[in-house]
Amino acid sequence: MMFIVIEGIDGSGKSTVAKKLVERLREVHEVLHTWEPGHVREGLYRRLIMEDVDLPYAVAALFTADRAEHVRDMIKPALERGIWVVSERYADSTLAYQGYGMGLDHQLIQRMNEEAVQGLWPDITFYLNVPPEVAYKRIHGKEKDALEEQGIEFLRRVHLGYLEIAQMRGWRLVDGSLPPDDIAKVMAEEVLA
């Protein structure tokens, strides 16, 4: 079994790449494609988060509650049955967005994440590395959620945070400007090697 996470700032192409990676992996393994926030409780936590993003602690707490249920109800059961899991976002997205992006205490976020994931960390995390300006252009013109509305400076802080986390955790950085099929091919080759 393998637990794979795809991280990236808004507009980096996570959903598109994840779908293509899952298609490739399903040729060889049974795979659960999941995401956070919003894949539990019919998106309740995500809707609550997007009502008011002005309180970083409340936002982090809601993300963490979503994550705890996501791990308990979806990810762990799938892995225990030998199913591979590909998740769009995981615990470090809260550190990037609410920690680096919104200034919430990093150690507090780490403690919250540890409680939520109960020791379950990905086997591999891919970071879709896209310059914030490129990602911002990609989401420009589409309907944005409250976090995407925070602007380019916020996205730059989140991006720098992600790069620091990636270095600290030994993530695989992938050029997010490549065609999604090429990115998925590179990822699939690495996890299937």
N, C-alpha and C positions, 0 to 999 in steps of 0.2 A: 504494500500500500504506500501511497505517496500523498502528502499534503502540500499543495502548491498554492502560493499566493502571488497575485499580480497587484502591485501598487503603482501609483502615479498620481500626479495632480489632475484636477478636473481638466478634461480636454486632451488627456494624454493617449486616449484610445483603449483604455482597459477593457471595456465591455466588448468591443469589436475583436480585440486580440484574444480575450478569454474564450469567446465563442469559437474562434478558429482553432485555438489550442485544444479545446475540449473535443471538437470534431476529429482532430488528428489522434488524440489519445484514445478516443472510443474505438478506434480501429484495433486497439490492442488490449484495452482494459475497460472495465465498467467505471464510469466517472460521474461524480456529482458536481454539477456546476452551481455554485452558490455565490452570494455577495452580501456585503453589509454596507450600510444599514438597510434594513427593509425586507429581508428574506424570511423573517419570523413575524408572527402575529399580523399577517397581512399588511405589513408596512407601518404598523402603529407607531413604533418608536421614531421612524424616519419622519412621519407626519408631525409628531410632537417636536422633534428637533427643528424642523423647518419653520415652525410657528414663531420661534424667537431664538436667534443665534447670538443675542447680545450678552448672554450670561455664559461664559466659557465653561464654568464648572457644571452647570445644568446640562449643557450640550454634551460634555464629556461623560457625565453620568448616564445620560440617555443612550449614547453610543455604547457605553460599557454594559448597560442592561441588555441592549440588543445583542451584543457580542456574547454575553454569558448564555443567553438562551440559544443563540446560533450554534455555539460550541456544544452545549448539552443536547439539544434536540436534533441537530443536523450533522455537524461535522464529526463528532465523536462516534455516533452510531454508524455512520457510513464507513469510517476508517476501521471500526471494530469488525465490520462485515467484509473487510478487504477491498472496499471501494475506494478508488482514488478520489481526491477532492481538489477542485480548482476553485479558489475563492477570489473574487474581486474585492480587495481590501481586507485588512485584518487589524490587529491591535495597534500596530505602529502608525496607522493612519490617524488615530486619535492623538498620538504624540506629535505627529507632523502638523495636523490642522489646529488642534486646540492648544498644544504646547508651543510649537514654533510660530504658528500663524496667529494665535490669539493671546499668547503670553501666559498660559496656565502653567503652574509649577510642574516640571518634568517628572520629578520623583513621585508626586501625587498621582500623575497619570500612570506611571510605571506600576505603582501599588494597585491602582484600580484595574489595570490590565491583567496583572498577575492573578487577582481574584477571579476575573472574568474567564480567563483561558485555562485556569487550573493546570498549568504546566504544559498545555498543548501548544507548541510552536511549530511553524511550518518546517518541512524538510528543505524547502527552497523557496526563496522569494525573489521574484523578478521585479525590477523597477524600470518602468517605461520612462526613460529620460528624454523629456521634451522641454525646450526652453519655455519659460512661462509666457513669453510674448506669443509664441506659436500656439500654445494651448489656449490662451485667451482668445486668439482669433478664431480658433476652432469652435469655441462655445459662444462667440459673439453672434447675435442674431437668433439664437435658439432660446427657448424658454429656460430661464435659469432658476435654480433653487436658491435659497437664502445664503448658502455658503458660496455659491458661484457668483452671487451679487456683491461679494466683498471687495472685488476689484483686483487690479493687476499687482499692486504692492503686497496685498495679502497673499496672492498666488506666488509671488517671488519668495516671501518668507517661508511658505510651506515647502516650496521646491528646495530651498537651501536646507531646510530641516530634513527633508527626505534624503538629500545627498549625505548629510551627516549621519543619519540613522543607517543608511545603506553601507557606509564605510564601517561604522561601528559593528554592524551585524553580519557583514560579509555577503551582502546581497549581490545578485547578478544585475549589472546595469545593462539595459538594452536600448539601443538607439530607437526611440519612439517615432522618429521621422521616417523610418523605413516602411514599406508597404506592410499592412497587417499580416498578410499571408507569409511574408518572409520572416517577420518577428515570430509568429506561431511556429514556423518550421524550425527556427533556431532553438526556441524553448523546448519543443517536442524532442529534438535530437539530444538536447542536454539531459532531460529527465529520463529518456528511454535508453541512454547509453549504458 
